[in-house]
Amino acid sequence: MYIGKSFVNGKFIDSSESIDIISPLNLKIVGKVPSLTKEGIDLAFSSAKKAFLKNVENKNIEKIIFIAKELKSNLEKLAKYIHLETGKSQKEAKLEVERSILYIEETVNQFKKIYKKKKKIENRYVTEILKPLGVVLCISPFNYPLNLSISKIIPALIIGNSVVFKPATNGSITGSIVAKIIAKANFKPGVFNFVTGKGSKIGDYLTGNNYIDAVNFTGSVEVGKKIGKNHPLKRVIMELGGNDCAYVRADANLEVAATEIIEGAFGFAGQRCTAIKRLILNKEISNKFIDIFIEKINLLGSMPPLINLKARQRGEKLFLSAIKKKKNKIYVEPKFNSNHVSPGFLKVEKEDLL
């Protein structure tokens, strides 16, 4: 079992309470991380603010390159825990690590190009220099626990910001491994802080801290609205839940379209904000496409597990709500069992779109 610690002001810290990390693969505990109190959160932000005020010059590129190298060295370990924490396949978990390494390398390349550059405006030259904002709160989701952490943390650090990083509960082990790697990069105490805790307990307190200068958040629309309300005049970057649709044209290759939509809708059991959730079909090909799509769904077999039982319960509730109305039609009925669900395909009226 993995035992993680939070990282605040240059030190690894524990708490009197811990959070069990439950694997969606078998619903068994695979690790524990601290459940920080408000005092622990306060220390992380005050340390981040002090570190930023002292950090007068940006010298972080070499440290960022070091982090990429350490991710490579820990590829197998990271892939293992991404697999255990999220339920995605080991192949997909490994690809996520590799993608995160490439992301860091490209971030470094782009930063060198844009950090300081000269521009000609009319008959004068001006020098444009990027400056850090201050304390950046980075909150990542469970579905890409490494990639969507790295894509928030690295841009913030490379320019000279201080970071307070809070991962989703399922993602905290991956986050802990990342924190250990960043700790080895030897940033000054307080520049990078890793906090863990139940979002339901510390979420509002965390996102409402007055030391925050910017927030980078991936998660639900509900939480995103709260963050925006808490920081109306500060920089906020949010990637929130979607209701994405795919449109199939009359001249489309229906076999190819169906195959691509299957992957976009049911890959990782649809647990992505970019997953396809709705279909809009041209009337000319509607019936033919539906027949092809149903046939392909029936060949799919099992999907990866949902992240937890709560996710299954929400999905089942939405399905039961939709089928209460006789005008809505079931093409393929999803089956719910524990934290698993099979693919489903419904026709619903516009006002009943989930």
N, C-alpha and C positions, 0 to 999 in steps of 0.2 A: 504493500500500500504506500502511495506517495503522500508524504507529509510536507506541506508547503508553509512558508512564512511570508508575511508582508515585508516590504522594504521601504523604510521611511527615514529620511535624513541620513542616508548612508549606512543604515544598520538594518539587519533583519530582525523583525520583532514578531512576537506571538501575542495571543490574547487568551483570556480566561475561557472564552467560548470558541467553538470551531464549527465549520460547515462541512457536512458530508458531501462529497462529490459522487453522485450516483451515475453509473454508466447506463446509458439507454440500451446497451447490448444485452444486459441481463438483470438490470435494476439492482445491481449490487454495488456496494461502496468500493471505489477505487482510489480514493484519496481524501485528505482533509486539508482545509486552509483556515486561517484565523477569521473569526467574525469580529471585525474591529468595532470599537465603540466610537462615539462621537469625538472623544478625546484623541483617539488615534487618527481620525480623519482631520481634525483641527491641526494636529502636529504635521501631517503630510502637507497641508496647504501653507501653513506658516513657514515651514522649512523651504518649500518651493519658492515662496515669495522672497525670502531672505537670500536664497541662492541666486535668484534672477537679478536682484538688485546689486549683487556683488560680481556678477558675471558680465564684465564690461567689454570683453572681446570674444569673438567667435573663433574657437579652435577645435571644432568638433568633427571635422571630416575624417580624420584618422580613427577616431573612436567609432564612428559609424561604420567604417570599413571593417574594423575589428569585429563589430557585432555580426556583420554578414559572414565573416569567416567562422565565427563561433556557431552560428546557425548551421553552417555546413557540417561542422564537427559533431553537432548534436542532432543531425537530420533524423536518424533512426529513432532516437529517444523522443523527439518531438512528434514524429509521425505516429509512434506507438500511443502516446497519450491523446493526441487529436482523435485517433481511432476510438480509444476507450471513452473519451469524454463526450464525443458527438455522435458516435455510431456510424460515421461515414467509413467507407472501405479503407483498408491500409494503403491501397494504391492512390486513392483520392487524397488521403492524408499526406502522403509523401509528396504528391504534386503540389499541395498547398505550401509545404515547406520550401520546395524548390522555387515556386512562384514568389514567395516572400523574399528569398535571397536575391532573385532577379530584381524585385521591386527596390530593394535597398541600393543595389548597384546602379540602377537607372536614376534613382533619386539623387545619388551623389553626382552622376554625370550632368543631370539637369541643373542641379544647384550650382555647380561650377560655371555654368553658362549664364545663369540669371542673377546670381548673387550681386555682382557688381558689373555694370555695363555702361558704356557711353552711348549717348544718342545725339543725333544732330537735329536741332529744332530751329528751322529757318537758318540764320547765319551764326548760330551758337551751338556749342556742345554742352550737354549736361551729363552728369554722372548719376546713375540711378543705383542706389544701394538698398537692398532689402534689410529690414530691421525686425527683430523679434517683438512679439506682443507682450509677453510676460508669462503668466502661469496658464498652462493649457490643460484642461481636463479631458482625458481620452477615455471613452467608454465603448467597449467592443462587445459584439454579440457572440452567441454560442456557435453559430453555424460556420464561421471562418475564424476560429479563435486565434490563429497566428496571423494570417494575412490581414485581417481587419484590425488587428492590434498594431502590427508593424506599419501599416499605411497611415496610422494616426501618430504614433510615437516618433518615428524617424524624421518626418518633415518638421515636426515641432522641435526636436532636439538639434537637428543639423543647423538651423538658423540661430539657435541660442536661447530658445525658450526653456522654461522649467516645465516638467510634466508630472501630473498626478494621473496614474493609469488605473482604471477599475474595469476588470473583465466581467463577463457574465459568469454566473455560478459554474455552469458547465463550460469551462474555458479557463477556469482559475488555475488548474494544474499547468496547462500550457503557458498561461500568464506568469506563473511562478518560475518556470524554466527560463522564460524570456527575461524576467527580472534578475535572475542569477547571472545570465549572460551580460546584461547591461551593467550590473554591479561590477563585473570584471573589467569593464571598459574604463573604470576609474574617473567617472564624472565627479565633480565636486559634490559633497553631501547636499541633498535637497534638490539637485537638478532633476533627478528621476526618482519618483516615488510610486510604489506598487501597493495598492490597498485592496482588501477583499472584504466582503460582507454581503449579507442578503439585501438585494435592492429594495425589497419591501420594508426593511427596517431603516436603512441608511440612505436610500436613494434620494429622497427630497432634501435631506441634510447635505448630502454630497454635492448635488447639483445646484444648491442654493448658496454655496459658500461665496463670501464677498471678495476673496482673494482671486477668484477666477477672472481671467482676462479673455479667454476664448474656450469654447467647448467644441469637441469633435465627437459626435455621437452617432452610433448606428443602433437602431432598435425600433420600438413601437411608436406609432403616431401619438398615442396618448402621452407617453413620457416626453417625446419631442416637443409637444405643445407646452408642457410644464417647464422644460428647459428654456424655451423661447420666452415664456412669460417671466421667468426668473431673471433673464439677462437681455432685456429689450434693446439695450444700446451697446452690446458687446458682440464680438465676432462669434458666430455660431455656424458650424458645419454639421448638417444632419442628413443622414440617409435613412429614410423611414420605410415602414411597410408599404407595399404597393398593391394594386389590383390590376396587374398587367394583363393585356390581351394580345392575342395573335390574330391577324386578319389573313384569311385565305382567299386569294383572288380567283377569278374564273379561269385564268390562264395558268394557274399554278400546277406544278407536278404534284399530284395529290399524294402519291406514295412518299415522296421526299418530304413534303410538308408535314404529313402525319408523323413520320419518324422523328423529325426535328422537334415537333411540338410535344411528342411523348417525352423526349429527353428534357425539354424545357419545363414541362409541367411536373413530371414525376421523379426527375433526378433528385437524389437526396430527400426523397419523400416530399418534395415541394417546399422544403424548409429554407427557402431563400426569398429575400424581398423581391428579387427579379424573376421568380418563378412564374410561368404562364398560368393564369387562373381563369381566364375567359377566352372564348373563341368567337370571332365574328366571321361568318361564312357568307360568301357570295351566293345568292339564291340559285344560280345556275348549277353550282357544284355541291350544294349543301348536302343533299341526301347521299350522293356518292361518297363524299368525304366522310360523313358520319359512319357509313358502313365500314370503310377502310380503317377509320380511327378506332372503332369498337373492336374490330378484329385484332388490331395491334395491341390494344390495352389487354385483351384477354390472353395474349401471349407473354405478357410482362412477368407474371409470377410475383414474388414477394418484393417489397421495397425495404429500404433501410428503416430502422425503428424511428419513431418520433422521439424527440428529446426527452420527454417525460410523460407521465400519465395525464397531467393537466392539459398538455397539447392534444392528446387523444380525446379527452373529454370535450374540449372546445370544438374540435373537428366534428365529433359526433353530434354535438348540440346544433351546429350549423346545418348539418345534413338533415337531421330530424325536423328542424324548423322549415327547411326548404320543401320537404316532401309532404308537409301537412296540407299544402295547397294542391288540389287536384290538377290544376292547369300546368303545374311543373311536371316534367317527365324524367324518369330514370332510364338512362341507356345502359350504364354499368353501375351496379350498386356496390359501394365500398363496404368492406367488412372490418369491424373494429374488434380488436382483441388485445388486452393489456395496453402496451404503448405502441402497438402496430396497427396500421390501416392499409388496406389494399386500395389500388387505384379506383377512382370513381369518376363518372361522367354523367352530368345532368343537363337537362334543358330547363332553364328557368326564365320566367318573365322578367322584363327589365327592372321592375320595382323590387324584385326579390333577389337581385344579384348579391352574392355573399361578399 
